[in-house]
Amino acid sequence: MKTERRMRSSMDSRVAAIRANKLVGTGSCSVVDECMSDEDIVSRLNQMGIQSDREAEQYALRSEVNHLEGMLNCESGEEDMTEIKCALRAVREALRSL
């Protein structure tokens, strides 16, 4: 428990902002949530020159938009892609509101 608290308090604020976002953060099943460690996120944000928490959230939301659009553009065999379309709409809306 103490180790977990220590890790949270030392977490980069940009990562904390992403992890707290309900659409791309912890438990969201987004690409960033499932495929990127905190260190991966920090490295990518630094490479891109992203310094603010807001820009970090925008980066994560844009990454999810790109992923969802890619899913819609590929042949999945599914005729009804309603779930993906709804997720894409929600992420785009969140990105516009930041």
ZIQUI-V143520 format. One line per field, one symbol per residue. phi: phi as a letter, one per 40 degrees, with the letter a starting at -180 (. if undefined). psi: psi as a letter, one per 30 degrees, with the letter a starting at -180 (. if undefined). A space follows every 10 residues. Layout:
phi = ???
psi = ???
//
This chain:
phi = .ccccccccc cdcccdcccc cccbcdgcgc ccccbbcdcc cdccccdcgc bcccccccdc ccccddcccc cccccbgccb bdcccccccc cccccccc
psi = eeeeeeeeff kkfeeeeeff kfffakgfgl eeeffkleee eeeeeeefgk fleeeeeeee eeeeeeeeee effljffkej heeeeeeeee eeeeeef.
//
